[in-house]
């Protein structure tokens, strides 16, 4: 379940409708000064009085200009220097934070949400998302008065012109040296988002015949009927061009969905199962298993068990996946939604780098992707989203009784999860098991028990 002590921060940073609430300029300014104050105090305590540097990337939303300007004003007013990366995927910001020896990284994005929303994600100097404790401290600081820097110590902001090129070379370096993608016709859907330049270029430079879609951002079309959350465009394009496969990324490039040459979808669970299997065969897999989440399909868990591997489950969110990966010493982890972390290369979900690993495995086998990628039969899984105007009290007696009864109905061959979304005003209800009519009934009964609702998606 979500932490209840935080208001600004959700599962993945701060997120909300652009130009209102926590994403209004005045709130963003307070958030920036609080983050810089906390970061500088924490850093200078162990490193002395050096310049504090923050890198900022963003996706292609119209509101990105406003958010970026508000952040820059807050950061430089605290005496921090800012490096602006421009439109780049979230994992590129994480990588460049480390590469540039910066003390903080910031990504401006609402990920898979529509353009009306925006968000802010913070990274530490190690390229990992900041922890809950840091978020809570920053949030508390936003409510107080923070002293600004002396006018002689105000920070500076400058653009890094070759930021995209640095990420392109980094991504290509994760692909086996000497191997190329010649002979593969690949459709890549960039969701009119942060990867619209870098993803097609990486694939083309590695030798693929690239058919790019979703590469004409106008500030308002990010994730609109395209990308990893709307795969129909990718499926149609693969079939119409008789391509070998398709790759779909989301607005900030940290999610991956693929389709085979027949247009069949490969979600995050299937891709995790594929990578785990082949990495096991070539001796790259660590931890005798992988990390998934409470949403991961039971079919994946059964499949891994048949291979002698364990599926370690974490809370939803790639930050929690990474924490579990570190605890279990696993180097492969991710979510059904397509966040895939390959810890040998990255510290957050990276759709492009995960796709490159699948493509490398495909070239090694010489087979069609449909022949190797559907590694397990998914257990029926139903997810319903209840849109809410305010938080629902899941601890109420009536709701707890309804959840308990549903769990008993599914036991021992099914799973139930009821949780608030950390990125949208939704309550998510997920049930999975072999008896689909039972799943339908369980979901319907729970929806009837959980009130009030505005809309069931």
C-alpha positions as CSV (number, residue, x, y, z in Angstrom):
1,X,0.0,0.0,0.0
2,X,1.0,3.7,-0.4
3,X,2.7,5.6,2.4
4,X,0.1,7.8,4.0
5,X,2.5,10.4,5.4
6,X,3.2,12.0,2.0
7,X,1.0,14.3,0.0
8,X,3.3,15.6,-2.7
9,X,5.2,12.5,-3.5
10,X,3.5,9.4,-4.9
11,X,4.8,6.1,-6.3
12,X,7.0,7.9,-8.8
13,X,7.8,11.4,-7.7
14,X,5.4,14.4,-7.8
15,X,2.7,14.3,-10.4
16,X,-0.6,16.1,-11.1
17,X,-2.4,18.3,-13.6
18,X,-0.1,20.9,-15.1
19,X,-0.3,24.5,-13.8
20,X,-2.4,23.6,-10.8
21,X,-1.9,22.0,-7.4
22,X,1.6,20.6,-6.9
23,X,2.4,21.3,-10.5
24,X,1.7,25.0,-10.4
25,X,4.8,27.3,-10.7
26,X,4.7,28.6,-7.2
27,X,4.6,25.0,-5.8
28,X,7.3,23.8,-8.1
29,X,9.5,26.7,-7.0
30,X,9.0,25.8,-3.4
31,X,9.8,22.1,-4.2
32,X,13.0,23.1,-6.0
33,X,14.3,25.3,-3.2
34,X,13.4,22.5,-0.7
35,X,15.1,19.8,-2.8
36,X,18.2,21.9,-3.3
37,X,18.4,22.9,0.4
38,X,18.1,19.3,1.5
39,X,20.5,18.0,-1.2
40,X,23.2,20.6,-0.5
41,X,23.0,20.1,3.2
42,X,23.4,16.4,2.8
43,X,26.1,16.6,0.2
44,X,28.2,19.3,1.8
45,X,28.2,17.5,5.1
46,X,30.4,14.8,3.6
47,X,32.1,16.6,0.6
48,X,32.9,20.1,1.7
49,X,32.0,23.4,0.1
50,X,32.0,22.6,-3.7
51,X,29.6,23.6,-6.4
52,X,26.3,21.7,-6.3
53,X,25.2,20.6,-9.7
54,X,21.7,19.5,-10.8
55,X,20.9,18.1,-14.3
56,X,17.4,18.5,-15.7
57,X,15.8,16.5,-18.5
58,X,12.2,16.5,-19.7
59,X,9.8,14.9,-22.1
60,X,7.8,16.6,-24.8
61,X,4.8,18.0,-22.9
62,X,3.8,21.6,-23.5
63,X,4.0,22.3,-19.8
64,X,7.6,21.1,-19.7
65,X,8.8,24.7,-20.4
66,X,7.0,26.1,-17.5
67,X,8.1,23.3,-15.1
68,X,11.7,23.6,-16.3
69,X,11.8,27.3,-15.8
70,X,10.3,27.1,-12.3
71,X,12.8,24.4,-11.3
72,X,15.7,26.4,-12.6
73,X,14.6,29.5,-10.7
74,X,14.4,27.6,-7.5
75,X,17.7,25.7,-7.9
76,X,19.9,28.7,-8.9
77,X,18.3,30.8,-6.2
78,X,19.8,28.3,-3.7
79,X,23.2,28.6,-5.3
80,X,23.1,25.4,-7.3
81,X,24.3,25.1,-10.9
82,X,22.0,23.6,-13.5
83,X,22.7,21.6,-16.6
84,X,19.7,21.5,-19.0
85,X,19.5,18.3,-21.1
86,X,16.4,19.1,-23.1
87,X,14.0,16.2,-24.2
88,X,15.6,12.9,-23.1
89,X,14.2,9.7,-21.6
90,X,14.2,9.2,-17.9
91,X,17.0,6.6,-17.9
92,X,19.2,9.1,-19.8
93,X,18.8,11.6,-17.0
94,X,19.7,8.9,-14.5
95,X,22.8,8.0,-16.5
96,X,23.9,11.6,-17.1
97,X,23.5,12.4,-13.5
98,X,26.3,9.8,-12.8
99,X,28.3,10.6,-15.9
100,X,28.4,14.4,-15.2
101,X,29.3,13.8,-11.5
102,X,26.2,15.8,-10.6
103,X,24.7,15.7,-7.1
104,X,21.1,15.5,-8.3
105,X,19.1,14.7,-11.4
106,X,15.6,15.7,-12.2
107,X,13.2,14.4,-14.9
108,X,10.2,16.4,-15.8
109,X,7.6,13.9,-17.0
110,X,4.2,12.3,-16.1
111,X,5.4,9.1,-17.9
112,X,2.4,7.4,-19.5
113,X,-0.2,10.0,-18.4
114,X,-1.8,12.3,-21.0
115,X,-0.2,15.7,-21.8
116,X,-2.5,17.6,-19.4
117,X,-0.5,16.1,-16.5
118,X,3.2,16.5,-15.6
119,X,5.5,15.4,-12.9
120,X,8.9,15.6,-11.4
121,X,11.3,12.7,-10.5
122,X,14.4,13.2,-8.4
123,X,17.6,11.2,-8.7
124,X,20.6,11.0,-6.4
125,X,24.3,11.2,-7.5
126,X,24.2,7.4,-8.0
127,X,21.5,7.7,-10.6
128,X,18.9,6.0,-8.4
129,X,15.6,7.6,-7.4
130,X,15.8,9.3,-4.0
131,X,14.4,7.3,-1.2
132,X,11.3,7.8,0.9
133,X,13.1,9.4,3.7
134,X,14.6,12.1,1.4
135,X,11.1,12.7,-0.1
136,X,9.6,13.2,3.3
137,X,12.2,15.6,4.3
138,X,11.8,17.6,1.1
139,X,8.1,17.6,1.5
140,X,8.3,19.0,5.1
141,X,10.7,21.7,3.9
142,X,8.2,23.0,1.4
143,X,6.0,24.2,4.2
144,X,8.6,26.4,5.8
145,X,10.8,29.3,4.9
146,X,14.1,28.5,3.3
147,X,17.0,31.0,3.2
148,X,18.1,31.7,-0.3
149,X,21.7,32.1,-1.5
150,X,23.7,35.4,-1.2
151,X,23.5,37.3,-4.5
152,X,27.2,36.6,-5.1
153,X,26.5,32.8,-4.8
154,X,23.5,32.5,-7.1
155,X,23.9,29.5,-9.4
156,X,24.2,29.4,-13.2
157,X,22.2,27.4,-15.8
158,X,23.6,26.1,-19.1
159,X,22.5,23.6,-21.8
160,X,24.4,20.4,-22.6
161,X,24.3,20.4,-26.4
162,X,25.5,16.8,-26.9
163,X,23.3,15.2,-24.2
164,X,21.3,13.1,-26.7
165,X,24.5,11.9,-28.4
166,X,26.0,10.8,-25.0
167,X,22.9,8.7,-24.3
168,X,22.9,7.2,-27.8
169,X,26.5,6.0,-27.3
170,X,25.7,4.7,-23.9
171,X,22.8,2.7,-25.2
172,X,24.8,1.3,-28.1
173,X,27.6,0.2,-25.7
174,X,25.1,-2.1,-23.9
175,X,24.7,-4.0,-27.2
176,X,27.3,-6.8,-27.8
177,X,30.4,-5.4,-29.6
178,X,30.6,-6.7,-33.1
179,X,27.0,-7.6,-33.3
180,X,24.6,-5.7,-35.6
181,X,20.9,-5.6,-36.4
182,X,21.3,-5.9,-40.2
183,X,18.4,-7.8,-41.8
184,X,15.8,-6.8,-39.2
185,X,12.9,-4.6,-40.1
186,X,11.8,-2.9,-36.8
187,X,8.9,-0.6,-36.1
188,X,9.6,1.7,-33.2
189,X,6.8,3.7,-31.6
190,X,8.2,6.6,-29.5
191,X,4.8,7.8,-28.2
192,X,5.6,11.4,-29.5
193,X,7.7,11.5,-26.3
194,X,11.2,11.8,-24.9
195,X,12.7,9.0,-27.1
196,X,11.5,10.4,-30.5
197,X,15.0,11.3,-31.6
198,X,17.3,8.8,-29.7
199,X,15.5,5.5,-30.1
200,X,15.2,5.4,-34.0
201,X,18.8,6.7,-34.2
202,X,20.2,3.9,-32.0
203,X,18.4,1.2,-33.9
204,X,19.5,2.7,-37.3
205,X,23.1,3.0,-36.2
206,X,23.1,-0.6,-35.2
207,X,22.0,-1.6,-38.7
208,X,18.3,-2.1,-38.5
209,X,15.8,-1.1,-41.1
210,X,13.8,1.3,-38.9
211,X,10.2,2.3,-39.4
212,X,9.6,5.1,-36.8
213,X,6.2,6.2,-35.6
214,X,5.2,8.6,-32.8
215,X,8.1,10.9,-33.6
216,X,6.2,14.2,-34.2
217,X,5.6,15.7,-30.8
218,X,3.6,18.9,-30.7
219,X,3.4,19.3,-26.9
220,X,-0.1,17.8,-26.8
221,X,0.1,14.4,-28.5
222,X,2.4,12.5,-26.1
223,X,1.0,9.0,-25.4
224,X,-2.1,9.9,-27.5
225,X,-3.3,6.6,-29.2
226,X,0.3,5.4,-29.4
227,X,3.2,4.1,-27.4
228,X,3.4,1.4,-24.8
229,X,0.0,2.2,-23.3
230,X,-1.8,2.1,-26.7
231,X,-0.2,-0.7,-28.8
232,X,-2.8,-0.8,-31.6
233,X,-0.8,1.6,-33.8
234,X,2.3,-0.5,-33.4
235,X,0.5,-3.7,-34.2
236,X,-1.1,-2.3,-37.3
237,X,2.2,-0.8,-38.5
238,X,4.2,-4.1,-38.0
239,X,1.6,-6.0,-40.0
240,X,1.2,-3.4,-42.8
241,X,5.0,-3.2,-43.3
242,X,5.6,-6.9,-42.7
243,X,8.2,-6.0,-40.1
244,X,10.0,-8.5,-38.0
245,X,8.9,-7.0,-34.7
246,X,7.7,-3.8,-33.1
247,X,9.0,-1.8,-30.1
248,X,6.7,0.6,-28.1
249,X,8.1,3.0,-25.6
250,X,6.1,5.3,-23.3
251,X,6.3,9.1,-23.0
252,X,9.5,9.2,-20.9
253,X,11.1,6.0,-22.3
254,X,11.2,3.9,-19.2
255,X,8.6,1.4,-20.3
256,X,8.8,-1.2,-23.1
257,X,6.2,-3.3,-24.9
258,X,7.0,-5.4,-28.0
259,X,4.9,-7.1,-30.6
260,X,6.0,-10.1,-32.7
261,X,5.8,-10.3,-36.5
262,X,2.1,-11.5,-36.2
263,X,1.2,-8.4,-34.1
264,X,0.9,-10.3,-30.9
265,X,1.8,-8.3,-27.8
266,X,4.7,-9.1,-25.5
267,X,4.2,-7.4,-22.2
268,X,6.8,-6.8,-19.4
269,X,6.2,-10.2,-17.8
270,X,6.9,-12.1,-21.1
271,X,10.0,-10.0,-21.8
272,X,11.3,-10.6,-18.3
273,X,10.7,-14.3,-18.7
274,X,12.5,-14.3,-22.0
275,X,15.5,-12.3,-20.8
276,X,15.8,-14.4,-17.6
277,X,15.7,-17.7,-19.6
278,X,18.4,-16.7,-22.0
279,X,20.6,-14.9,-19.5
280,X,20.4,-18.1,-17.4
281,X,21.6,-20.2,-20.3
282,X,24.6,-17.9,-21.0
283,X,25.5,-17.5,-17.4
284,X,24.6,-13.8,-16.9
285,X,21.7,-14.2,-14.6
286,X,22.4,-13.5,-10.9
287,X,20.5,-14.1,-7.7
288,X,18.9,-17.4,-9.0
289,X,15.8,-15.5,-10.0
290,X,14.3,-12.1,-11.0
291,X,12.3,-9.4,-9.2
292,X,8.7,-8.7,-10.2
293,X,5.9,-7.0,-8.4
294,X,2.7,-7.9,-6.7
295,X,1.1,-7.4,-10.1
296,X,3.3,-9.9,-11.9
297,X,1.4,-12.7,-13.6
298,X,1.1,-16.1,-11.8
299,X,2.0,-17.7,-15.1
300,X,5.4,-16.0,-15.0
301,X,6.0,-17.3,-11.4
302,X,5.1,-20.9,-12.3
303,X,7.3,-20.7,-15.4
304,X,10.3,-19.5,-13.5
305,X,9.7,-22.1,-10.8
306,X,9.9,-24.8,-13.6
307,X,13.4,-23.4,-14.5
308,X,14.5,-23.6,-10.8
309,X,14.3,-19.8,-10.5
310,X,12.5,-17.6,-8.0
311,X,10.2,-14.6,-8.6
312,X,10.8,-12.1,-5.8
313,X,7.9,-9.7,-5.5
314,X,8.2,-6.1,-4.6
315,X,5.7,-3.2,-4.3
316,X,4.6,-1.5,-7.5
317,X,7.2,1.0,-8.8
318,X,10.5,0.5,-10.4
319,X,12.2,2.1,-7.4
320,X,10.9,-0.6,-5.2
321,X,11.9,-3.2,-7.8
322,X,15.5,-1.9,-7.8
323,X,15.6,-2.0,-4.0
324,X,14.5,-5.6,-4.0
325,X,17.0,-6.4,-6.7
326,X,19.8,-5.0,-4.5
327,X,18.5,-7.0,-1.5
328,X,18.3,-10.3,-3.5
329,X,21.4,-9.6,-5.6
330,X,19.4,-9.9,-8.8
331,X,20.3,-8.2,-12.0
332,X,17.0,-8.6,-13.8
333,X,13.8,-7.1,-12.6
334,X,10.7,-5.2,-13.7
335,X,7.0,-4.8,-14.0
336,X,4.2,-6.2,-16.2
337,X,3.7,-2.6,-17.4
338,X,7.0,-2.7,-19.1
339,X,9.4,-1.1,-16.6
340,X,12.5,-3.4,-17.0
341,X,15.7,-2.8,-15.1
342,X,18.8,-4.6,-16.2
343,X,21.0,-3.7,-13.3
344,X,24.3,-4.5,-15.1
345,X,23.6,-1.4,-17.2
346,X,21.0,0.9,-15.6
347,X,19.5,2.1,-12.3
348,X,15.9,2.6,-13.5
349,X,13.5,1.2,-16.1
350,X,15.0,1.7,-19.6
351,X,12.8,0.6,-22.5
352,X,15.4,1.1,-25.2
353,X,18.2,-0.8,-23.5
354,X,15.8,-3.7,-22.5
355,X,14.7,-3.8,-26.2
356,X,18.4,-4.0,-27.3
357,X,18.9,-7.0,-25.0
358,X,15.9,-8.8,-26.6
359,X,17.2,-8.0,-30.1
360,X,20.6,-9.3,-29.2
361,X,19.1,-12.6,-28.0
362,X,17.1,-12.7,-31.2
363,X,20.2,-12.3,-33.4
364,X,22.0,-15.0,-31.4
365,X,19.3,-17.6,-31.9
366,X,18.5,-16.7,-35.5
367,X,14.8,-17.4,-34.9
368,X,11.7,-15.3,-35.3
369,X,10.6,-13.4,-32.2
370,X,7.3,-15.3,-32.1
371,X,9.3,-18.6,-31.8
372,X,11.2,-17.6,-28.7
373,X,9.4,-14.7,-26.9
374,X,6.1,-16.2,-25.7
375,X,7.8,-18.2,-22.9
376,X,4.7,-18.9,-20.7
377,X,0.9,-19.0,-20.9
378,X,-0.4,-16.1,-18.8
379,X,-2.9,-16.9,-16.1
380,X,-6.2,-14.9,-16.6
381,X,-5.8,-11.5,-15.0
382,X,-8.3,-8.7,-14.7
383,X,-7.5,-5.1,-13.7
384,X,-10.2,-2.5,-13.1
385,X,-9.5,1.1,-12.2
386,X,-11.9,3.1,-10.1
387,X,-11.6,6.8,-10.5
388,X,-12.0,8.7,-7.2
389,X,-12.4,12.3,-6.2
390,X,-10.7,11.7,-2.8
391,X,-8.9,8.8,-1.1
392,X,-11.0,5.7,-0.3
393,X,-10.6,4.4,3.2
394,X,-9.5,0.8,2.5
395,X,-9.3,0.1,6.2
396,X,-13.1,0.5,6.7
397,X,-14.8,-2.5,8.1
398,X,-17.1,-3.1,5.2
399,X,-14.3,-2.9,2.6
400,X,-12.0,-5.1,4.6
401,X,-14.7,-7.7,4.9
402,X,-15.3,-7.5,1.1
403,X,-11.6,-7.9,0.4
404,X,-11.2,-10.8,2.8
405,X,-14.2,-12.6,1.3
406,X,-12.8,-12.1,-2.2
407,X,-9.4,-13.5,-1.1
408,X,-11.0,-16.6,0.3
409,X,-12.8,-17.2,-2.9
410,X,-9.6,-17.0,-4.9
411,X,-7.5,-19.0,-2.5
412,X,-5.3,-21.0,-3.1
413,X,-5.0,-20.7,-6.9
414,X,-5.5,-17.0,-7.3
415,X,-4.3,-13.6,-6.2
416,X,-6.1,-10.3,-5.3
417,X,-4.6,-6.9,-5.0
418,X,-6.4,-3.7,-4.1
419,X,-4.3,-0.5,-4.0
420,X,-4.4,3.2,-4.7
421,X,-2.5,4.3,-7.8
422,X,0.6,6.4,-6.9
423,X,0.4,8.4,-10.1
424,X,-3.3,9.0,-10.8
425,X,-6.5,9.4,-8.7
426,X,-7.4,5.8,-9.2
427,X,-8.0,2.8,-7.0
428,X,-6.7,-0.3,-8.8
429,X,-8.3,-3.8,-8.3
430,X,-6.5,-6.7,-9.8
431,X,-7.5,-10.4,-9.6
432,X,-5.8,-13.3,-11.3
433,X,-6.4,-17.0,-11.4
434,X,-7.4,-19.9,-13.6
435,X,-11.2,-19.4,-13.1
436,X,-12.1,-16.4,-15.2
437,X,-15.8,-16.3,-14.4
438,X,-14.8,-16.3,-10.7
439,X,-12.5,-13.4,-11.3
440,X,-15.2,-11.4,-13.0
441,X,-17.6,-12.1,-10.1
442,X,-15.0,-11.2,-7.5
443,X,-14.2,-7.9,-9.3
444,X,-17.9,-7.0,-9.6
445,X,-18.6,-7.7,-6.0
446,X,-15.6,-5.5,-4.9
447,X,-16.6,-2.6,-7.1
448,X,-20.1,-2.8,-5.6
449,X,-18.6,-2.7,-2.1
450,X,-16.2,0.2,-2.6
451,X,-17.9,3.5,-2.7
452,X,-18.0,6.3,-3.8
453,X,-16.9,5.9,-7.4
454,X,-17.1,8.2,-10.4
455,X,-16.1,5.9,-13.2
456,X,-14.8,2.3,-13.6
457,X,-12.2,2.1,-16.4
